[in-house]
Amino acid sequence: MKKRNLKIIFASFLMASAVLAGCNSGGETAQKPEEKQQTETKDKAEDQKEEPKEVKVEDTDAGKQTVVFSEMKSELEKAKENQEVNWDTVQQKYEAGLQKDVAETSPEFDQAIEAAIAAGKGGELEPILAVQLIDKTTQSYFYQNQKALQKEAATALSEGKKDEANLAFIQIKHLAESVFIPTAEKRDTYYELSGDSSLVENINSGLTAQEEALNADNAEDFQVYLQVTDKSIYRSYYLAAKSYGEKIEAGAKEGKDAKELSIMQAEAWGFFQAIKGSLGGGDEAAAAELDKTFTLNETDPATIKASETNALFAKAIAGKIKGYYEKAPQLLAENNAVEAKVGAMEGNMFLKMLQGQLTEKLGEEKANMVFADAEAWFNGIAGNKPEEAKAKGESVITAVDGLLQ
């Protein structure tokens, strides 16, 4: 059985949305003369409206911030060539172009970046370690910024503020192209992900679906597809941290020195910061243990075991899945159909994160059956048929629980 493409998993919902849109538009009917005149007057007035001004991404906050980040990295990457880093330049660029926004988003991120710059400058930390902490923590900031922009775009679109929604979405696309996709490409290569499993393809699929919804003024679909984009980026950060847990253990067995292991540990920690808070909602203890494992002064990297970090990730993500599988039907019962649909998509995107583990444990055919049940569960929620969804949802959760045994 071939792997089920993410777009195919939710294809019936996509088709239903298109059909509903067509139904809502109504068929052609003969217009009364006065109605025709009113329509022509309205069309003329709309034609005379000024076109929205084109926004250049380099003039946006996200555009300016990525330029600063690129300039910081150019200086920081000298450490990789055993050249001296001008820490004053790095600090000046950070303070002038990023710090205010980073601190507003996460004081912890700001403190970590400031501490790494100071430690690199003062010699308390190996330059390359400081570089990795700064780089990956800043990337974690960009992920959180993306989430804020997604919220802005969704709210603006629902309020009919198309220009504001477009402005936010332009920045989301820019961050994806500049920051998230390059990171996702590395994970695709490491885990040999392609086609429906590819992080890059999933991110781009989500962005395309969001853009189509935005152009159609469809706030509901925009919110649903937002989850495809956001959780595919999330999955990239998760797999980045997970991969370093695996690389550290392999490196220790190969006899790599403590410095090399610590560099990988710093990278894992930085990537993990992007999703730490969210994973804590799935299992607080597991998220805290992962944070401790990847923290330089808390855990000797030579003691890190991939099986343990992978199990902690699975436990936290399983908690997220179960939360959404419980919440979506409740929202439906409360007549909150849109939020139920959004939550159902979110739950299934978290399920997508465990695709590798499910396939490894169950085999490809049975794992695909789990995703088929997930599709049916989503369609039941989206179609306001909770009874049809219930059995399928229980089947999915049984499979997820099986990963934790």
C-alpha positions as CSV (number, residue, x, y, z in Angstrom):
1,M,0.0,0.0,0.0
2,K,1.4,3.4,-0.9
3,K,1.9,6.1,1.7
4,R,-1.1,8.4,1.9
5,N,-0.3,11.9,0.9
6,L,-1.2,14.6,3.5
7,K,-3.3,16.3,0.9
8,I,-5.1,13.0,0.1
9,I,-5.7,12.4,3.8
10,F,-7.9,15.5,3.9
11,A,-9.0,15.5,0.3
12,S,-12.6,14.8,1.0
13,F,-12.7,17.8,3.2
14,L,-11.1,20.0,0.6
15,M,-13.7,18.8,-1.9
16,A,-16.5,19.4,0.5
17,S,-15.3,22.9,1.1
18,A,-15.3,23.6,-2.6
19,V,-18.8,22.1,-3.0
20,L,-20.1,24.2,-0.1
21,A,-18.5,27.3,-1.5
22,G,-20.3,26.6,-4.8
23,C,-23.6,26.0,-3.0
24,N,-23.4,29.2,-1.0
25,S,-22.8,31.2,-4.2
26,G,-26.1,30.2,-5.6
27,G,-27.2,29.6,-9.2
28,E,-27.9,32.2,-11.8
29,T,-31.3,33.8,-11.5
30,A,-33.0,36.5,-13.6
31,Q,-32.5,40.0,-12.1
32,K,-35.2,42.6,-11.9
33,P,-34.3,45.8,-13.8
34,E,-33.7,47.8,-10.6
35,E,-31.6,44.9,-9.2
36,K,-29.5,44.9,-12.4
37,Q,-29.0,48.7,-12.2
38,Q,-27.9,48.4,-8.5
39,T,-25.5,45.6,-9.4
40,E,-24.0,47.6,-12.3
41,T,-23.6,50.6,-10.0
42,K,-21.9,48.5,-7.4
43,D,-19.6,46.9,-9.9
44,K,-18.6,50.3,-11.3
45,A,-17.9,51.6,-7.8
46,E,-15.7,48.5,-7.0
47,D,-13.9,49.0,-10.3
48,Q,-13.1,52.6,-9.3
49,K,-11.6,51.5,-5.9
50,E,-7.9,52.0,-5.6
51,E,-5.8,48.8,-5.8
52,P,-4.1,48.0,-2.5
53,K,-0.5,49.2,-2.5
54,E,2.0,46.6,-3.1
55,V,4.0,45.7,0.0
56,K,7.7,44.9,-0.4
57,V,8.8,42.2,2.0
58,E,12.0,43.9,2.7
59,D,10.1,46.8,4.2
60,T,8.2,44.6,6.6
61,D,9.4,43.8,10.2
62,A,10.1,40.1,9.3
63,G,12.0,41.2,6.2
64,K,14.2,43.6,8.2
65,Q,14.7,41.0,11.0
66,T,15.9,38.3,8.7
67,V,18.4,40.7,7.2
68,V,19.8,41.4,10.7
69,F,19.9,37.7,11.4
70,S,21.8,37.0,8.2
71,E,24.3,39.7,9.1
72,M,24.8,38.2,12.5
73,K,25.3,34.8,11.1
74,S,27.9,36.0,8.6
75,E,30.0,37.2,11.6
76,L,29.2,34.3,13.8
77,E,30.1,31.7,11.2
78,K,33.7,32.8,11.3
79,A,33.9,30.6,14.4
80,K,33.3,27.5,12.2
81,E,36.5,28.4,10.3
82,N,38.4,29.0,13.5
83,Q,38.5,32.7,12.8
84,E,37.9,35.3,15.5
85,V,34.3,36.5,15.9
86,N,33.7,40.2,16.5
87,W,31.3,39.8,19.3
88,D,30.7,43.6,19.6
89,T,29.4,43.6,16.0
90,V,27.1,40.7,16.8
91,Q,25.8,42.3,19.9
92,Q,25.3,45.7,18.2
93,K,23.3,44.1,15.4
94,Y,21.2,42.0,17.8
95,E,20.4,45.0,20.1
96,A,19.5,47.3,17.2
97,G,17.5,45.0,15.0
98,L,16.2,42.0,17.0
99,Q,16.3,42.3,20.7
100,K,13.2,44.3,21.3
101,D,11.0,41.9,19.4
102,V,12.7,38.8,20.7
103,A,12.2,40.1,24.3
104,E,8.6,40.9,23.7
105,T,8.0,37.4,22.3
106,S,10.0,35.5,24.9
107,P,12.2,37.0,27.6
108,E,13.8,33.6,28.0
109,F,15.0,33.6,24.4
110,D,16.4,37.1,24.8
111,Q,18.2,36.1,28.0
112,A,19.7,33.0,26.3
113,I,20.9,35.0,23.3
114,E,22.4,37.8,25.5
115,A,24.1,35.2,27.7
116,A,25.6,33.4,24.8
117,I,26.9,36.6,23.2
118,A,28.4,37.6,26.6
119,A,29.9,34.2,27.2
120,G,31.4,34.0,23.7
121,K,32.8,37.5,24.1
122,G,34.2,36.8,27.5
123,G,35.6,33.4,26.7
124,E,33.5,31.6,29.2
125,L,32.0,29.5,26.4
126,E,33.7,28.0,23.3
127,P,32.9,30.4,20.4
128,I,31.2,27.6,18.3
129,L,29.0,26.7,21.3
130,A,27.9,30.3,21.7
131,V,27.3,30.5,17.9
132,Q,25.0,27.5,17.9
133,L,23.0,28.8,20.9
134,I,22.5,32.2,19.3
135,D,21.6,30.8,15.9
136,K,19.1,28.1,17.0
137,T,17.5,30.2,19.7
138,T,16.9,33.0,17.2
139,Q,15.4,30.5,14.8
140,S,13.1,29.5,17.7
141,Y,12.1,33.1,18.0
142,F,11.2,33.2,14.3
143,Y,9.0,30.2,14.7
144,Q,7.1,31.9,17.6
145,N,6.9,35.1,15.5
146,Q,5.4,33.0,12.7
147,K,2.7,31.8,15.1
148,A,1.9,35.4,16.1
149,L,1.7,36.5,12.4
150,Q,-0.6,33.5,11.6
151,K,-2.9,34.6,14.4
152,E,-2.9,38.2,13.1
153,A,-3.7,37.1,9.6
154,A,-6.5,34.8,10.7
155,T,-8.1,37.5,12.9
156,A,-7.7,40.2,10.2
157,L,-9.3,38.0,7.5
158,S,-12.2,37.1,9.8
159,E,-12.8,40.8,10.4
160,G,-12.7,41.6,6.7
161,K,-9.3,43.4,6.9
162,K,-7.8,41.9,3.8
163,D,-4.8,44.3,3.6
164,E,-3.8,43.5,7.1
165,A,-4.2,39.8,6.5
166,N,-2.1,40.0,3.4
167,L,0.6,42.0,5.2
168,A,0.9,39.3,7.9
169,F,0.8,36.4,5.3
170,I,3.6,38.0,3.2
171,Q,5.8,37.9,6.2
172,I,4.9,34.3,7.0
173,K,5.9,33.2,3.5
174,H,9.1,35.2,3.8
175,L,10.0,33.5,7.1
176,A,9.2,30.1,5.5
177,E,11.5,30.8,2.5
178,S,14.3,32.3,4.6
179,V,14.3,30.3,7.8
180,F,12.0,27.3,8.0
181,I,12.4,25.6,4.6
182,P,16.3,25.6,4.8
183,T,16.0,23.9,8.2
184,A,13.3,21.5,6.9
185,E,15.5,20.5,3.9
186,K,18.2,19.3,6.3
187,R,15.6,17.1,8.2
188,D,14.3,15.8,4.9
189,T,17.8,14.8,3.9
190,Y,18.7,13.2,7.3
191,Y,15.5,11.2,7.6
192,E,15.2,10.6,3.9
193,L,11.7,12.2,3.8
194,S,10.2,12.7,0.4
195,G,6.8,13.0,-1.3
196,D,4.0,13.1,1.3
197,S,6.4,12.7,4.1
198,S,8.6,15.7,3.1
199,L,8.6,18.6,5.5
200,V,9.3,21.0,2.7
201,E,6.4,19.7,0.7
202,N,4.0,19.8,3.7
203,I,5.0,23.4,4.5
204,N,4.6,24.5,0.9
205,S,1.2,22.7,0.7
206,G,0.0,24.4,3.8
207,L,1.1,27.8,2.5
208,T,-0.5,27.2,-0.9
209,A,-3.8,26.2,0.7
210,Q,-3.7,29.2,3.0
211,E,-3.0,31.6,0.2
212,E,-6.0,30.2,-1.8
213,A,-8.2,30.7,1.2
214,L,-6.9,34.2,1.8
215,N,-7.5,35.1,-1.9
216,A,-11.1,33.7,-1.6
217,D,-11.8,35.6,1.7
218,N,-12.4,32.2,3.3
219,A,-11.4,32.8,6.9
220,E,-12.6,29.3,8.0
221,D,-10.4,27.4,5.6
222,F,-7.5,29.7,6.3
223,Q,-7.6,28.8,10.0
224,V,-7.8,25.1,9.1
225,Y,-4.9,25.1,6.7
226,L,-2.9,27.3,9.1
227,Q,-2.5,24.1,11.1
228,V,-0.9,22.3,8.1
229,T,1.7,25.1,7.7
230,D,2.4,25.7,11.4
231,K,2.6,22.1,12.5
232,S,4.8,21.1,9.6
233,I,7.3,23.7,10.7
234,Y,6.8,22.5,14.3
235,R,7.6,19.0,13.1
236,S,10.8,20.3,11.5
237,Y,12.0,21.7,14.8
238,Y,10.9,18.5,16.6
239,L,12.8,16.3,14.2
240,A,15.8,18.6,14.4
241,A,16.1,18.2,18.2
242,K,15.3,14.5,17.9
243,S,18.0,14.0,15.3
244,Y,20.6,15.6,17.4
245,G,19.7,13.2,20.3
246,E,20.4,10.4,17.8
247,K,23.6,12.0,16.5
248,I,25.0,12.6,20.0
249,E,24.7,9.0,21.0
250,A,26.2,7.8,17.7
251,G,29.0,10.3,18.1
252,A,29.8,9.2,21.6
253,K,30.0,5.6,20.4
254,E,32.4,6.7,17.6
255,G,34.6,8.3,20.2
256,K,34.0,12.0,19.2
257,D,35.4,14.4,21.7
258,A,33.3,16.3,24.3
259,K,33.4,19.5,22.4
260,E,31.8,18.0,19.3
261,L,29.1,16.3,21.4
262,S,28.4,19.6,23.3
263,I,28.0,21.5,20.0
264,M,25.3,19.0,18.9
265,Q,23.7,19.3,22.4
266,A,23.6,23.1,22.0
267,E,21.9,22.8,18.6
268,A,19.3,20.4,20.0
269,W,18.6,22.7,22.9
270,G,18.2,25.7,20.7
271,F,15.8,23.9,18.3
272,F,13.8,22.5,21.3
273,Q,13.1,25.9,22.7
274,A,10.7,26.6,19.8
275,I,8.4,23.8,20.8
276,K,9.1,23.3,24.5
277,G,6.1,25.3,25.8
278,S,3.7,23.5,23.5
279,L,5.1,20.0,24.3
280,G,4.7,20.8,28.0
281,G,0.9,20.9,27.3
282,G,1.1,17.3,26.1
283,D,3.2,16.1,29.0
284,E,4.9,18.6,31.3
285,A,7.3,16.1,32.9
286,A,8.5,14.7,29.5
287,A,9.1,18.2,28.1
288,A,11.0,19.3,31.3
289,E,13.2,16.1,31.0
290,L,14.0,16.8,27.4
291,D,14.9,20.4,28.2
292,K,17.2,19.2,31.0
293,T,18.8,16.5,28.7
294,F,19.7,19.1,26.1
295,T,21.0,21.8,28.5
296,L,24.8,22.1,28.5
297,N,25.4,22.5,32.2
298,E,22.7,20.0,33.2
299,T,23.6,16.8,31.3
300,D,26.8,15.3,30.1
301,P,26.1,14.7,26.4
302,A,28.0,11.4,26.5
303,T,25.1,10.0,28.6
304,I,22.3,10.9,26.2
305,K,20.5,8.0,24.7
306,A,18.4,8.3,21.6
307,S,15.9,5.7,22.7
308,E,15.2,7.8,25.9
309,T,14.8,11.1,24.1
310,N,12.6,9.6,21.4
311,A,10.4,8.0,24.0
312,L,10.0,11.4,25.8
313,F,9.1,13.1,22.5
314,A,6.6,10.4,21.7
315,K,5.0,10.7,25.2
316,A,4.6,14.5,24.9
317,I,3.3,14.4,21.3
318,A,0.9,11.6,22.2
319,G,-0.5,13.8,24.9
320,K,-1.1,16.6,22.4
321,I,-2.9,14.2,20.0
322,K,-5.1,12.8,22.8
323,G,-5.9,16.4,23.9
324,Y,-7.2,17.4,20.5
325,Y,-9.0,14.2,19.9
326,E,-10.9,14.8,23.1
327,K,-11.4,18.5,22.6
328,A,-12.7,18.6,19.0
329,P,-15.8,16.5,19.7
330,Q,-16.5,18.7,22.7
331,L,-16.3,21.8,20.7
332,L,-18.7,20.3,18.1
333,A,-21.2,19.5,20.9
334,E,-20.9,23.1,22.0
335,N,-21.9,24.2,18.4
336,N,-18.4,25.6,17.8
337,A,-18.0,23.9,14.4
338,V,-15.1,26.0,13.1
339,E,-12.9,25.5,16.2
340,A,-13.8,21.8,16.2
341,K,-12.6,21.5,12.6
342,V,-9.4,23.5,13.4
343,G,-8.7,21.4,16.4
344,A,-9.3,18.2,14.4
345,M,-6.8,19.3,11.8
346,E,-4.3,20.2,14.6
347,G,-4.7,16.8,16.2
348,N,-4.0,15.0,13.0
349,M,-1.0,17.2,12.2
350,F,0.5,16.1,15.6
351,L,-0.3,12.5,14.6
352,K,1.7,13.2,11.4
353,M,4.7,13.8,13.6
354,L,4.7,10.3,14.8
355,Q,4.4,8.8,11.3
356,G,8.0,7.4,11.5
357,Q,7.4,5.7,14.9
358,L,4.0,4.3,13.9
359,T,5.5,2.8,10.7
360,E,8.4,1.4,12.6
361,K,6.2,-0.3,15.2
362,L,3.2,-1.3,13.1
363,G,4.6,-1.7,9.6
364,E,3.7,0.6,6.7
365,E,0.3,-1.1,5.9
366,K,-1.1,-0.9,9.4
367,A,0.3,2.6,9.9
368,N,-1.5,3.7,6.8
369,M,-4.7,2.3,8.2
370,V,-4.2,4.5,11.3
371,F,-4.0,7.5,9.0
372,A,-7.0,6.4,7.1
373,D,-8.9,6.3,10.4
374,A,-7.5,9.7,11.2
375,E,-8.9,11.0,7.9
376,A,-12.3,9.5,8.6
377,W,-12.3,11.0,12.1
378,F,-11.5,14.5,10.7
379,N,-14.2,14.2,8.1
380,G,-16.7,13.1,10.8
381,I,-15.8,16.2,12.8
382,A,-15.8,18.5,9.8
383,G,-19.1,17.1,8.6
384,N,-20.7,17.5,12.1
385,K,-21.1,13.7,12.4
386,P,-19.6,13.0,15.9
387,E,-21.0,9.5,16.1
388,E,-19.3,8.5,12.8
389,A,-16.1,10.1,14.1
390,K,-16.1,8.4,17.5
391,A,-15.1,4.9,16.6
392,K,-12.4,6.1,14.2
393,G,-11.0,8.4,16.9
394,E,-10.8,5.6,19.4
395,S,-8.9,3.4,16.9
396,V,-6.3,6.2,16.4
397,I,-5.8,6.7,20.1
398,T,-5.4,3.0,20.6
399,A,-2.5,3.0,18.0
400,V,-1.0,6.1,19.7
401,D,-1.1,4.5,23.1
402,G,0.6,1.5,21.6
403,L,3.7,3.6,21.0
404,L,4.0,4.3,24.7
405,Q,4.1,0.7,25.8
